[in-house]
Amino acid sequence: MLIGCTPSPYERGGNPQGLSQRDVERDYMECEYKARLANQQHFYSQSSPFPFSGGPQSPADHARALHGLSTMYAMRDTCLAAKGYRVE
């Protein structure tokens, strides 16, 4: 199982008892949204106010994007754990 690469919260860990799939998906999307909102600075180039273009990235921009993804996944998983989900 790849951690952080699964689109469905059911494929990672477990969920609190009594929640429907809709409840789980809502919680997952809420945590994902909050994590992205808190880390959006990692996904923009220092030299441009716009997201990365289709062209080659500088090493600094590439590193910033990778760091942003790692931070975002950690924040999302922390949010889910605080809601009672088992995150693996």
C-alpha positions, 0 to 999 in steps of 0.5 A: 500500500502506498501512503499518500497516493490513494484517492480514497480514504477507505484505502488508507487506515480505518474510519470511526464506527457509524460513519457513512462513506459520504461522512468519511469523504466529507471529512477527507475533503475538508482536511485536504482543503485546509492542508492545501489552503495552509500550504499554497505558497509552496506551489508557486514560483518565486518569480511568478504569481502563477502556478508552474508553467508546462516548461522546465522548473528550476531546482528551487521551485521543484524542491519547494513543490516537493516540500509543499506536498509532504507538508500538505500530506502530513497536515491532512493526515493530522487533521484526519487523526484528530477526527478519529481516523486511523491513518497509516 
